[in-house]
Amino acid sequence: MRSMRVVEVTAYGGPEVLRMARRPEPEAGSVPGKVRVRLKAAGVNQADLRIRAGRYADAVGDLRPPFVLGTDFAGKLLDPVAGMEPGARVAGFVPWFEMLTGDGTYAEIIWADPEWLSPIPDDVDFTVAASLPLASATAQQALDRLGLPPGATLLVTGASAVVGRLAVQYAHAAGLRVVAVAHEGDEPELRVLGADHVVTRGVPEDVVAKVRAGDPDGVDAVFDGALVGAELLPVVKDGGAFAALAPDRVPAAERGIRVETVRARPDAARLTESLRKVADRELTTRVADVMPLEEVAEAHRRAEAGHRPGRMILMI
């Protein structure tokens, strides 16, 4: 039986617990309803870092190391699916938390549900495509859950990173007034992407003060892309809303504020549309660094250190 390279989390801890390993290659037809994708790129998400560090140990049930991390992927189909032949370029994300099998995308070949897959336009490369699936689904589904009317004010934290950056663009397209929290120097670009007001990131109380300076009555809702949590609640109006993207950063509701905990689910139709918009330069994502799979520990270190904003991508 042929084997493939994977990266395993060997124990909970720092980046040093990530190890290259070999596992059997998936065999065609051996998992009913699934198809194989040979990966070219995989994204490193904040959830990967937190799972590896053991922050979600209570949330993963009976799953224990060793397991393979990773949700985002871009690669080539190995098996035919409706409308796509082997060799087709596809992207998507594995709903790692829903499956809890420990089979992620830090691997050369994965099993994928055909319903997860979106075609990658010819002029979008694998690294860019791999930065988009989970981030775009998270941003869009969080905005769905917030349900804000046009003209409402949304605070987006982490707007320099890929999830927040997409949230700014989708929120602007939905007619919202967007206040973005971003790295210094990103203000001009974020205004072009749709932010009405940009404040530089800092400790939560400083961010709240800066936002309050422009919006003395507070904002209607928060999209917490930077995973700040409860310390942002003072900036939300009574009866407002808060989208929390990490289970350990969910504030307790107060003053009638509606708290929505968002865990994205694959949506191939929307991802296909977003990839097309990237190809047409109507939507921008952000890749921070591209590193080979063998350097995954360094990729995690850079991501945790905020080496530069955007998605870390592993080339496979």
Buried (B, 14 or more C-beta within 10 A) or exposed (E): EEEBBBBBBBEBEEBEBBBEBEBEBBEEEEEEEBBBBBBBBBBBBBBBBBBBBBBBEEEBEEBEBBBBBBBBBBBBBBBEBEEBEBEBBBBBBBBBBEEBEBBBBBBBBBBBBBEBBBBBBEEBBBBBBBBBBBBBBBBBBBBEBBEBEEEBBBBBBBBBBBBBBBBBBBBBEBEBBBBBBBBEEBBEBBBEBBBBBBBBBEEBEEBBBBBBEEBEEBBBBBBBBBBBBBBBBBBBBEEBBBBBBBBEBBBEEEEEBBBBBBBBEBBBEBBBBBBBBBBEEEBBBBBBBBBEBEBBBBBBBBBBEEBBBBBBBBBB
